[in-house]
Amino acid sequence: MLRGMSADRENVGRRVRAARKLVGMTQGQLARHASFSESLVKKVEAGSAPPSPAFVAGCAKALGVKVAALYGTLGEEVVSQPSDDANAVAELRSALDAWDDPRPEGQPVTLDALVQRLDVVSKQVLRLDHADAAYSLARSFHHLYVIADDNGRAGEQARSALHDAYRLAATVAGRLRQADLAAIASERHVQLAGRTGEPTRVAISAFHRTTRHLQYGDYRTGLRVLDRAREHVGTSSADRAVSVQLDLRAAVLSARAGDQDEADGYLDRARALSAEHALPAEPFFGIDASSTNIAVHWCATPVEGYDGTEAVRRAGMTPVVDRKRPERVGHHHIDMARAWVLHGDREHALGELNAARQVAPRATRNHPSVRETVFALATRDRRATDSLAEFARWAGIQLT
């Protein structure tokens, strides 16, 4: 029989309950401080509702703990990884630390060759080959540090490439669950953006900055950062594609702040920009103005407000299939699994989890929402279910 988790440390709800009791809060008090309903607090603590990222961030702020503590992924915790991943992380960490003491190997590499190498890294990230991407970035950084010190336009172009490398490194480190390394790379590209000679890169860095506002529940501040970022965006096709990305991020921030109408306004604007102009889907590494990404966000935002029925309705109108973007498609299925739990259909929820597993297996196994969705399914339906048990074994989730 499936009876939830085998230990308190494996469930956000139980961690929330333990932290709440430690500070002497009732469920009602926590609900008020975190801006969620008391009934939702009760459901999450009981394990019958999967916690949204907004819920976890709100509870962390109210309880005075780190978001990672509620997810059970504290930064200092050594994450179990395949040895190749661990070695790649070590090389990337060493390369980021060598910014003032670069040690390029072999003959000097031209900027054009380095840009081509970064293009390969971007494709590796899209394919979720994060260890290979980390190795390649580590080798590239040493050469980029040297030529980024050049004066004039050549130096600006090199710093633009270094800006790309830092952003890719932040993404790769995050996917490999190295939050401190991702933070270092993020700070570097934010500081460098204004020295590239390309104002749009200031906006791109601002977009990435708001990841932290999402993580820590500071949604209105994140929206203000994006508003300021738009001042640096021009009217070229590439700039308009960046505007789409900013609007998609604003939609998520608004949804987590509890304003679905505002979120839909940003989504409408992104969709209109995409329809009115022939936008490049990926004008810069890490910027995705594709119709796939717009559809993923349109379906996902209602889930942030625990409206599973609306999310399911939208997903039924907008099939998300894109072989070039396994991470985006996998993320969509993970969101829809949570939507189906909220909608009350466990079979569809499990089907979405398996769809995510097929498209993006490693990302699915590591995603905190997957674990919490599995726990919610196990808590809601205590029948012995072989299919759920098999998925839990594959994902490394213990159910007793």
LOLUM-262406 format. One record per residue: residue in one letter; x negated, y, z of N, C-alpha, C in turn. Coordinates in pm, whole numbers, padded with zeros to 5 digits, always signed. Each point is the difference from the previous one (the first is absolute). Layout:
BEGIN
aXYZXYZXYZ ...
REM end
This chain:
BEGIN
m-00085-00119+00000+00085+00119+00000-00088+00124+00000 l+00041+00102-00073-00075+00124-00005+00049+00091+00111 r-00091+00035+00089+00039+00082+00114-00091+00123+00015 g-00038+00059-00113-00079+00122+00009-00148-00026+00019 m-00067+00093+00063-00143-00008+00006-00050-00087+00113 s-00125-00045-00015-00058-00086+00102-00066+00079+00111 a-00028+00129-00024-00066+00082+00101+00041+00145-00017 d+00001+00075+00111+00043+00139-00005-00082+00082-00099 r-00130-00028-00010-00087+00082-00082+00034-00008-00148 e+00086-00093-00040+00027-00018-00141+00126+00070-00048 n+00059+00085+00083+00127+00061-00039+00006+00145+00043 v+00033+00090-00092+00009+00142+00031+00104+00025+00107 g+00116-00065-00011+00106+00023+00097-00042-00027+00142 r-00071-00108+00020-00044-00033+00135-00109+00096+00048 r-00084+00047-00091-00100+00098+00039+00066+00132+00038 v+00102+00039-00075+00074+00122+00033+00062-00013+00139 r+00062-00115+00024+00064-00020+00131-00102+00006+00113 a-00117-00064-00019-00102+00000+00104-00053+00142+00024 a-00025+00075-00107-00049+00137+00015+00105+00090+00064 r+00126-00022-00037+00109+00080+00057+00010-00023+00150 k-00008-00124+00042+00011-00030+00142-00122+00053+00077 l-00116-00001-00068-00122+00048+00065+00009+00147+00035 v+00067+00079-00086+00013+00144+00029+00131+00033+00072 g+00081-00102+00027+00122+00021+00078+00116+00059-00077 m+00007-00026-00130+00110+00051-00082+00110-00105-00013 t+00123+00046-00005+00110-00089-00036+00010-00006-00153 q+00078-00092-00051+00021-00008-00144+00066+00127-00053 g+00091+00054+00078+00067+00124-00041-00096+00117-00006 q-00090+00010+00099-00098+00108-00001-00095-00011-00118 l-00045-00122-00027-00088-00020-00114+00072+00038-00130 a+00125-00038-00011+00077+00032-00119+00008+00151-00022 r+00024+00074+00107+00010+00146-00012-00135+00061-00039 h-00106-00045+00064-00133+00057-00028-00048-00038-00141 a+00037-00118-00047-00047-00045-00131+00096+00036-00113 s+00116+00060+00037+00101+00044-00098+00062-00117-00077 f+00026-00108+00069+00074-00113-00056+00111-00038+00097 s+00093-00082-00047+00112-00039+00086-00044-00102+00104 e+00069+00000+00112-00030-00098+00104+00027-00141-00050 s+00104-00016-00081+00031-00134-00052-00114-00052-00086 l-00065+00090-00077-00113-00046-00082-00118-00039+00088 v-00026+00076+00105-00107-00035+00093+00025-00139+00057 k+00124-00026+00039+00034-00131+00057-00022-00111-00103 k+00042+00024-00124-00014-00103-00104-00147-00028-00031 v-00080+00105-00008-00142-00021-00030-00068-00071+00115 e+00028+00040+00122-00061-00067+00114+00042-00146+00008 a+00124-00028-00040+00049-00138+00001-00051-00080-00119 g-00054+00069-00100-00053-00069-00117+00099-00023-00110 s+00123+00053+00013+00102-00027-00101+00001+00100-00114 a-00074+00113+00015-00011+00098-00107-00148+00028-00024 p-00045-00004-00125-00141+00029-00027-00027+00149+00016 p-00104+00038+00073-00027+00142+00021-00055+00065-00126 s+00051+00119-00032-00054+00075-00113-00129+00069+00044 p-00085+00041-00095-00118+00078+00037+00036+00127+00077 a+00112+00063-00036+00042+00121+00071+00036-00033+00144 f+00066-00113+00022+00036-00041+00136-00126-00023+00082 v-00097-00071-00055-00124-00030+00073-00074+00129+00032 a-00009+00091-00098-00069+00127+00023+00071+00082+00107 g+00134+00003-00006+00076+00075+00099-00017-00055+00141 c+00001-00131+00012-00018-00062+00132-00143+00023+00051 a-00098-00010-00089-00139+00022+00041-00018+00140+00055 k+00059+00099-00068-00012+00139+00046+00071+00017+00135 a+00120-00058+00013+00077+00015+00124-00069-00070+00117 l-00067-00112-00027-00061-00079+00106-00145+00038+00026 g-00056+00085-00086-00139+00042+00019-00101-00108-00031 v+00031-00084-00098-00094-00105-00040-00028+00013-00149 k-00099-00072-00048-00032+00001-00142+00097-00089-00077 v+00028+00041-00124+00082-00084-00087-00060-00139-00012 a-00133-00005-00015-00069-00129-00015+00023-00089+00121 a+00015+00059+00118+00023-00081+00120+00134-00071-00008 l+00102+00067-00055+00131-00064-00012+00000-00107-00110 y-00080+00023-00103-00011-00102-00105-00096-00112+00041 g-00080+00022+00104-00097-00101+00040-00123-00003-00088 t-00032+00115-00062-00117+00007-00088-00086+00118+00040 l-00049+00001+00122-00084+00109+00048-00126+00010-00084 g-00048+00122-00020-00113+00022-00088-00124-00075+00041 e-00023-00017+00131-00122-00066+00043+00010-00152-00009 e+00117-00049-00031+00020-00143-00009-00068-00056-00125 v-00074-00106+00013-00064-00063-00114+00102-00087-00072 v+00030+00038-00123+00102-00071-00076-00061-00123-00064 s+00068-00112+00011-00047-00123-00064+00013+00013-00150 q-00112-00013-00071-00001+00016-00143-00090-00103-00064 p+00023-00030-00129-00095-00084-00071-00138+00066+00002 s-00107-00079+00002-00135+00054+00014-00033+00099-00111 d+00052-00023-00122-00029+00091-00109+00057+00138+00028 d+00120+00006+00058+00058+00128+00038-00086+00069+00105 a-00043-00075+00100-00081+00058+00108-00131+00054-00054 n-00063-00072-00091-00126+00046-00059+00022+00126-00083 a+00111+00003-00076+00030+00117-00082+00024+00122+00088 v+00071-00018+00111+00025+00110+00094-00132+00052+00056 a-00091-00092+00034-00130+00042+00056-00078+00083-00101 e+00002-00039-00127-00071+00077-00102+00063+00137-00021 l+00131+00004-00003+00069+00128-00018-00026+00092+00118 r+00001-00054+00119-00026+00079+00120-00141+00060-00005 s-00096-00083-00040-00139+00047-00009-00015+00110-00105 a+00069-00016-00114-00009+00099-00107+00062+00133+00042 l+00113-00004+00068+00062+00124+00046-00087+00071+00103 d-00077-00076+00075-00087+00058+00101-00126+00060-00060 a-00027-00031-00128-00125+00043-00063+00016+00131-00078 w+00103+00077+00027+00026+00121-00077-00118+00098+00004 d-00077+00000+00111-00114+00092+00010-00134-00071-00018 d+00007-00127-00035-00121-00079-00023+00027-00106-00107 p+00036+00044-00123+00036-00096-00105-00119-00085-00042 r+00029-00125-00034-00104-00093-00043+00047-00072-00127 p+00008+00075-00112+00048-00063-00125-00097-00108-00047 e+00054-00111-00043-00082-00111-00047-00016+00007-00151 g-00121-00039-00048-00023-00007-00144-00017+00136-00063 q+00019+00004-00132-00015+00124-00076+00118+00094+00029 p-00022+00132-00017+00112+00093+00018+00118-00035-00091 v+00120+00018+00051+00121-00033-00074+00066+00130-00042 t+00042+00009-00125+00063+00122-00050+00138+00018+00062 l+00046+00124-00002+00134+00028+00053+00106-00073-00080 d-00014-00004-00131+00098-00071-00083+00009-00147+00041 a-00116-00060+00025+00001-00141+00041+00066-00018+00136 l-00022+00094+00089+00062-00009+00133+00151+00019-00009 v+00044+00091-00086+00144+00019-00018+00063-00127-00057 q-00068-00064-00093+00050-00127-00055+00006-00107+00109 r-00100+00001+00089-00001-00097+00110+00119+00025+00093 l+00030+00127+00027+00115+00033+00085+00131-00042-00066 d+00005+00008-00133+00119-00045-00071+00020-00150+00021 v-00109-00075+00000+00009-00144+00028+00047-00022+00143 v-00054+00079+00094+00042-00013+00140+00150+00026+00014 s+00048+00103-00070+00143+00031+00006+00084-00119-00046 k-00044-00067-00105+00073-00118-00049-00009-00114+00099 q-00114-00013+00068-00013-00104+00104+00096+00027+00115 v+00016+00127+00036+00094+00035+00107+00143-00036-00042 l+00035+00030-00125+00134-00034-00048+00023-00150+00001 r-00107-00077-00029+00012-00147+00002-00014-00056+00141 l-00024+00088+00097-00018-00038+00140-00129-00077+00024 d-00102+00023-00085-00132-00060+00018-00084+00095+00086 h+00034+00011+00127-00056+00104+00083-00146-00025+00037 a-00040-00123+00018-00140-00028+00033-00091+00040-00115 d+00036-00038-00123-00080+00039-00116-00007+00152-00014 a+00113+00066+00025+00003+00146-00008-00094+00061+00103 a-00002-00054+00121-00085+00053+00106-00148-00014-00037 y-00039-00115-00054-00138-00020-00042-00041+00102-00105 s+00084+00018-00100-00031+00093-00109-00008+00144+00050 l+00092+00038+00088-00004+00135+00055-00128+00023+00081 a-00039-00099+00078-00120+00014+00082-00122+00029-00086 r-00012-00070-00112-00114+00023-00090+00009+00137-00067 s+00123+00043-00032+00019+00127-00072-00029+00120+00088 f+00034-00008+00128-00015+00116+00087-00143+00052+00002 h-00098-00089+00007-00139+00043+00011-00041+00085-00121 h+00045-00037-00119-00031+00079-00119+00080+00130-00003 l+00126-00006+00042+00083+00120-00002-00051+00106+00098 y-00050-00041+00116-00052+00096+00096-00112+00084-00062 v-00084-00064-00079-00115+00069-00059+00045+00105-00101 i+00085-00038-00095+00036+00093-00108+00106+00102+00044 a+00069-00027+00110+00100+00097+00048-00063+00125+00056 d-00130-00002+00024-00071+00118+00051-00044+00094-00111 d+00023-00041-00126-00040+00085-00112+00080+00131+00001 n-00057+00102-00063+00068+00129-00009+00085+00008-00126 g+00084+00103-00006+00077+00026-00121+00108-00102-00026 r+00042-00002-00128+00111-00087-00040-00035-00147+00017 a-00125-00036-00023-00041-00140+00016+00023-00048+00143 g-00034+00088+00095+00022-00036+00140+00147-00012+00034 e+00083+00091-00055+00144-00009+00025+00058-00130-00055 q-00043-00039-00119+00050-00125-00058-00042-00120+00083 a-00123+00005+00051-00046-00110+00086+00078-00003+00130 r+00030+00119+00053+00078+00004+00124+00143-00046-00023 s+00053+00022-00119+00133-00054-00034-00003-00153+00003 a-00105-00057-00056-00013-00147+00003-00018-00049+00143 l-00078+00073+00080-00017-00039+00140+00133+00011+00075 h+00079+00101-00033+00134+00015+00057+00085-00122-00031 d-00006-00047-00125+00073-00122-00039-00050-00120+00081 a-00131-00009+00014-00058-00114+00071+00043-00002+00146 y+00001+00116+00064+00044+00007+00140+00146-00043+00014 r+00085+00047-00094+00142-00036+00010+00021-00149-00023 l-00073-00056-00096+00010-00144-00022-00051-00076+00122 a-00106+00050+00062-00053-00066+00119+00100+00004+00115 a+00071+00112+00014+00101+00008+00105+00110-00103-00022 t+00041-00016-00126+00103-00099-00031-00049-00141+00027 v-00120-00031-00047-00056-00135+00017-00018-00032+00148 a-00055+00095+00076-00020-00024+00143+00133-00022+00071 g+00100+00077-00038+00131-00020+00061+00058-00136-00030 r-00015-00045-00123+00053-00131-00038-00076-00113+00070 l-00128+00025+00032-00080-00100+00072+00013+00017+00151 r+00094+00084+00042+00035+00018+00142-00116+00058+00080 q-00068+00096-00061-00110+00071+00067+00039+00147+00013 a+00083+00029+00099+00058+00133+00014-00106+00108+00021 d-00104-00030+00076-00102+00102+00026-00075+00034-00127 l-00029-00100-00081-00071+00022-00126+00087+00080-00097 a+00129-00032-00005+00093+00074-00086+00006+00146+00044 a-00002+00025+00130+00006+00137+00051-00125+00079-00039 i-00116-00064+00005-00125+00067-00039+00006+00040-00147 a+00039-00094-00086+00008+00029-00143+00103+00109-00029 s+00110+00000+00072+00104+00101-00019-00051+00139+00037 e-00067+00010+00113-00054+00130+00041-00099+00051-00104 r-00080-00090-00057-00100+00041-00098+00068+00059-00125 h+00104-00068-00052+00058+00052-00125+00078+00129+00024 v+00058+00017+00119+00069+00125+00032-00101+00116+00001 q-00115-00021+00062-00101+00104+00008-00063+00030-00135 l-00007-00099-00087-00067+00015-00129+00090+00061-00107 a+00130-00012+00013+00094+00035-00108-00022+00141-00053 g-00022+00097+00088-00014+00138-00043-00130+00030-00072 r-00093-00094-00001-00130+00022-00064-00011-00073-00133 t+00112-00047-00052-00003-00075-00126+00028+00087-00122 g+00048+00122+00022+00036+00084-00113+00135-00034-00060 e+00074-00092+00064+00132-00042-00048+00102+00022+00112 p+00078+00107-00005+00095+00029+00108+00097-00115+00027 t+00036-00075-00104+00095-00109+00019-00050-00102+00102 r-00132-00014+00011-00054-00097+00095+00027+00040+00145 v+00017+00129+00025+00039+00044+00135+00139-00056+00032 a+00090+00004-00099+00135-00054+00019-00004-00152+00017 i-00086-00066-00076-00010-00146+00011-00048-00039+00140 s-00100+00073+00051-00047-00030+00135+00108+00027+00104 a+00079+00104-00023+00110+00029+00093+00101-00114+00001 f+00029-00055-00118+00089-00116-00008-00053-00113+00087 h-00129-00028-00011-00057-00108+00080-00002+00035+00149 r-00020+00127+00032+00001+00042+00141+00131-00036+00067 t+00110+00011-00072+00131-00023+00062+00024-00145+00037 t-00090-00089-00041+00009-00138+00048-00004-00003+00152 r-00084+00084+00058-00010+00004+00146+00127+00056+00064 h+00064+00096-00069+00126+00053+00054+00109-00107-00002 l-00003-00085-00102+00093-00113-00003-00028-00096+00114 q-00127-00030+00022-00037-00098+00102+00035+00046+00141 y-00012+00130+00024+00017+00050+00136+00132+00072+00023 g+00089-00006-00099+00134+00053+00019+00009+00151-00003 d-00097+00067-00060+00000+00146-00008+00049+00042-00138 y+00127-00030-00028+00051+00008-00136+00014+00144-00052 r+00047+00090+00082+00019+00139-00045-00134+00067-00027 t-00099-00031+00079-00134+00053-00028-00050-00053-00134 g+00024-00127-00025-00040-00058-00129+00068+00069-00116 l+00126+00033+00015+00073+00070-00106-00057+00140-00023 r-00042+00065+00107-00062+00133-00017-00134-00012-00072 v-00075-00104+00029-00127-00022-00070+00025-00017-00150 l+00104-00074-00034+00032-00021-00142+00048+00129-00066 d+00076+00080+00072+00044+00129-00055-00120+00088-00035 r-00098+00005+00088-00119+00079-00028-00080-00060-00115 a+00001-00131-00010-00075-00068-00105+00051+00037-00138 r+00129+00026-00012+00058+00031-00131-00056+00130-00058 e-00056+00084+00086-00060+00125-00048-00123-00027-00087 h-00056-00119+00011-00123-00034-00074+00030-00082-00125 v+00127-00021-00030+00039-00084-00113+00042+00087-00117 g-00059-00025-00118+00032+00077-00119+00113-00059-00080 t+00001+00026-00129+00110-00043-00086-00042-00099-00108 s-00123-00048+00006-00042-00101-00097+00072-00131+00029 s-00008-00093-00093+00065-00130+00020-00056-00072+00123 a-00132+00008+00015-00063-00063+00116+00047+00065+00129 d+00010+00133+00000+00046+00070+00120+00144-00037+00033 r+00084-00009-00102+00140-00036+00025+00011-00142+00056 a-00089-00088-00045+00000-00135+00057-00036+00003+00148 v-00094+00088+00036-00032+00017+00142+00121+00054+00076 s+00075+00091-00063+00123+00051+00063+00099-00112+00029 v+00012-00095-00093+00086-00116+00023-00045-00075+00123 q-00131-00023+00013-00051-00073+00115+00028+00075+00130 l-00016+00134-00003+00030+00079+00119+00147-00010+00037 d+00088+00001-00099+00143-00011+00028+00036-00138+00057 l-00065-00103-00049+00028-00134+00052-00044-00011+00146 r-00115+00058+00032-00043-00002+00139+00094+00084+00086 a+00043+00115-00052+00094+00084+00075+00131-00073+00025 a+00043-00082-00095+00124-00077+00018-00013-00096+00117 v-00113-00066+00012-00020-00093+00111-00005+00076+00132 l-00072+00111+00004-00006+00080+00122+00139+00046+00041 s+00079+00046-00095+00136+00047+00031+00088-00115+00050 a-00011-00115-00065+00081-00115+00043-00035-00041+00142 r-00130-00001+00032-00039-00039+00135+00038+00107+00103 a+00014+00124-00048+00047+00107+00089+00151-00006+00018 g+00067-00091-00071+00144-00020+00017+00087+00078-00096 d-00058+00054-00108+00077+00081-00094-00001-00066-00138 q+00094-00091-00025+00005-00071-00127+00037+00093-00115 d+00084+00098+00025+00037+00094-00107-00123+00077-00048 e-00082+00043+00093-00123+00069-00037-00093-00094-00077 a-00008-00125+00046-00083-00098-00069+00047-00021-00143 d+00131-00011-00018+00055-00018-00135-00027+00122-00088 g-00004+00118+00059-00032+00120-00076-00140-00007-00058 y-00095-00044+00081-00137-00016-00049-00007-00109-00107 l+00074-00109+00020+00001-00108-00098+00061+00047-00132 d+00106+00079+00009+00062+00054-00123-00100+00088-00075 r-00075+00080+00073-00097+00088-00064-00112-00081-00066 a-00045-00104+00066-00104-00086-00059+00052-00067-00127 r+00122-00048+00007+00058-00068-00116+00019+00098-00117 a+00041+00123+00030+00020+00101-00105-00132+00037-00067 l-00105+00017+00080-00132+00029-00056-00045-00111-00093 s+00022-00123+00043-00041-00115-00080+00079-00008-00130 a+00129+00036+00005+00085-00008-00119-00026+00113-00099 e-00035+00119+00054-00015+00117-00085-00136+00010-00068 h-00099-00064+00057-00136+00014-00052-00062-00139-00020 a-00085-00008-00098-00073-00125-00024-00120-00004+00096 l+00024-00051+00119-00102+00004+00103-00090-00123-00005 p-00129+00018+00019-00088-00117+00015+00031-00067+00133 a+00016-00131-00001+00037-00071+00123-00109+00011+00106 e-00128+00001-00043-00111+00002+00094-00106+00100-00047 p+00026+00130+00010-00097+00099-00048-00125+00008+00087 f+00015-00037+00126-00112-00005+00094+00009-00135+00072 f-00114-00051+00045+00001-00124+00075+00087+00017+00125 g+00090-00094+00022+00084+00006+00119+00126+00082-00015 i+00019+00065-00113+00123+00074-00026+00087-00084-00093 d+00122-00028+00041+00087-00090-00075+00134+00070-00026 a+00013+00056-00119+00125+00068-00038+00084-00088-00090 s-00018-00130+00009+00071-00094-00087+00147-00012+00040 s+00081-00047-00094+00141-00025+00028+00013-00109+00106 t-00094-00093+00004+00002-00104+00103-00010+00061+00139 n-00095+00090+00018-00020+00059+00131+00120+00086+00042 i+00059+00070-00096+00121+00078+00032+00113-00093+00044 a+00018-00111-00071+00105-00096+00036-00024-00061+00137 v-00126-00034+00030-00032-00058+00131+00039+00097+00111 h-00033+00126-00017+00033+00099+00103+00151+00023+00011 w+00070+00001-00112+00145+00021+00002+00070-00112+00077 c-00047-00120-00017+00060-00114+00072-00041-00002+00147 a-00121+00049+00029-00056-00016+00134+00050+00102+00101 t+00028+00122-00045+00030+00104+00099+00123-00030+00088 p+00108-00062-00051+00111-00030+00091-00039-00097+00112 v-00096-00088-00027-00042-00095+00104-00060+00075+00118 e-00067+00113-00028-00060+00078+00108+00106+00047+00098 g+00122+00022-00049+00109+00042+00087+00091-00115+00041 y-00048-00122-00015+00073-00121+00038+00131-00017-00077 d+00002+00049-00123+00117-00020-00086-00033-00110-00101 g+00004-00123+00047-00034-00112-00087+00095-00016-00116 t+00128+00028+00021+00100-00017-00105-00028+00092-00119 e-00034+00125+00028-00031+00094-00109-00129-00041-00072 a-00099-00047+00075-00124-00045-00063+00024-00118-00092 v+00082-00093+00045+00035-00117-00081+00075+00044-00126 r+00090+00096+00016+00075+00049-00116-00093+00061-00103 r-00094+00081+00046-00093+00064-00092-00089-00102-00069 a-00046-00098+00074-00087-00102-00058+00074-00079-00107 g+00131-00021+00019+00078-00071-00100+00015+00078-00129 m-00013+00132+00008+00010+00085-00118-00135+00021-00068 t-00110-00031+00070-00133+00034-00050-00096-00116+00022 p-00001-00098-00088-00096-00110+00015-00144+00052-00005 v-00083-00045+00092-00138+00045+00007-00091-00115-00042 v-00049+00008-00123-00090-00101-00056-00112+00072-00072 d-00124-00025+00039-00113+00068-00064-00127-00080+00031 r-00049-00072-00097-00119-00084+00021-00125+00081+00029 k-00001+00126-00042-00118+00083+00023-00007+00054+00142 r+00109-00011+00074+00005+00059+00133+00048-00101+00105 p-00078-00105+00025+00046-00102+00096+00019+00053+00141 e-00084+00096+00042+00016+00054+00135+00132+00073+00014 r+00036+00083-00100+00125+00074+00003+00120-00095-00003 v-00006-00100-00087+00112-00093-00011+00011-00083+00128 g-00114-00044+00053+00003-00074+00125+00057+00083+00114 h-00040+00126+00006+00052+00090+00104+00152+00015-00014 h+00047+00008-00124+00145+00010-00024+00072-00122+00059 h-00051-00118-00026+00065-00121+00052-00003-00004+00153 i-00109+00048+00060-00008+00006+00146+00107+00096+00055 d+00014+00116-00064+00105+00094+00042+00138-00062-00014 m+00021-00071-00111+00133-00057-00024+00029-00117+00094 a-00103-00069+00045+00021-00105+00100+00057+00062+00128 r-00056+00112+00041+00052+00069+00119+00141+00052-00026 a+00025+00047-00123+00134+00049-00035+00104-00112+00011 w-00035-00117-00050+00095-00112+00004+00025-00047+00143 v-00101+00008+00087+00023-00032+00142+00102+00097+00058 l-00019+00129-00028+00094+00101+00050+00139-00019-00061 h+00003-00046-00124+00128-00025-00069+00069-00125+00050 g-00077-00089+00066+00058-00120+00059-00008-00125-00086 d-00097-00006-00092-00012-00115-00088-00141-00057+00011 r-00014-00105+00083-00132-00057+00026-00058-00070-00122 e+00083-00062-00083-00052-00074-00115-00065+00096-00100 h+00067+00111-00027-00059+00099-00089-00126+00060+00061 a+00000+00021+00131-00118+00056+00066-00120-00092-00017 l+00021-00128+00023-00109-00097-00015-00043-00010-00146 g+00095+00011-00091-00034-00002-00142-00090+00117-00037 e+00026+00118+00057-00084+00115-00027-00140-00018+00058 l-00010-00059+00119-00131-00027+00058-00081-00093-00090 n+00064-00102-00051-00071-00093-00088-00036+00065-00134 a+00084+00094-00046-00034+00073-00123-00123+00086+00023 a-00008+00064+00116-00119+00080+00034-00123-00090+00009 r+00018-00116+00059-00110-00096+00013-00053-00042-00137 q+00088-00017-00095-00041-00043-00133-00074+00111-00074 v+00045+00122+00015-00057+00112-00075-00130+00050+00063 a-00003+00014+00133-00114+00058+00070-00024-00076+00130 p-00056-00120-00008-00009-00087+00118-00078+00058+00118 r-00120+00053-00025-00079+00049+00114+00066+00122+00063 a+00048+00093-00082+00066+00119+00053+00124-00038+00081 t+00071-00102-00046+00120-00046+00072-00038-00061+00134 r-00103-00080+00002-00041-00065+00124-00044+00103+00104 n-00061+00109-00044-00053+00099+00094+00097+00111+00037 h+00114+00006-00065+00090+00114+00022+00077-00016+00131 p-00005+00100+00090+00068-00014+00130+00151-00016-00013 s+00061+00058-00102+00146-00012-00016+00041-00144-00031 v-00089-00074-00063+00032-00140-00031+00014-00079+00128 r-00096+00017+00088+00004-00071+00129+00127+00033+00077 e+00034+00128+00004+00118+00040+00076+00129-00046-00066 t+00002-00006-00132+00119-00051-00070+00018-00149+00027 v-00109-00073+00002+00008-00144+00031+00053-00020+00142 f-00050+00078+00095+00049-00011+00137+00148+00031+00009 a+00044+00102-00074+00142+00036+00002+00085-00112-00057 l-00047-00063-00107+00073-00113-00057+00007-00116+00098 a-00112-00025+00068-00003-00110+00096+00090+00026+00119 t+00008+00125+00042+00083+00035+00115+00149-00003-00034 r+00032+00049-00119+00141+00007-00041+00058-00137-00030 d-00083-00089-00054+00051-00131-00042-00087-00107+00064 r+00048-00062+00105-00081-00094+00075+00010-00143-00052 r+00061-00015-00116+00000-00134-00059-00140-00040-00043 a-00027-00128+00005-00128-00049-00053+00002+00019-00151 t-00083+00089-00051+00002+00034-00142-00137-00027-00059 d-00009-00103-00079-00130-00040-00053-00062+00109-00087 s+00082+00069-00079-00055+00100-00091-00064+00116+00077 l+00065+00046+00107-00058+00108+00080-00125-00049+00073 a+00006-00121+00052-00116-00056+00070-00119-00013-00094 e+00026-00040-00124-00110-00013-00097-00062+00134-00032 f+00083+00101-00020-00053+00134-00027-00081+00049+00120 a+00051-00022+00121-00070+00045+00121-00135-00067+00011 r-00008-00130-00029-00129-00070+00004-00097+00061-00100 w+00049+00028-00122-00086+00059-00103-00052+00137+00044 a+00086+00080+00065-00038+00135+00041-00076+00002+00132 g-00019-00115+00064-00070-00006+00127+00080+00052+00117 i+00135-00013-00010+00090+00047+00106+00048-00121+00078 q-00021+00002+00130+00039-00114+00083+00144+00015+00046 l+00081-00100-00032+00139-00005+00047+00016-00130+00077 t+00063+00010+00119+00016-00121+00079+00143-00049-00004 
REM end
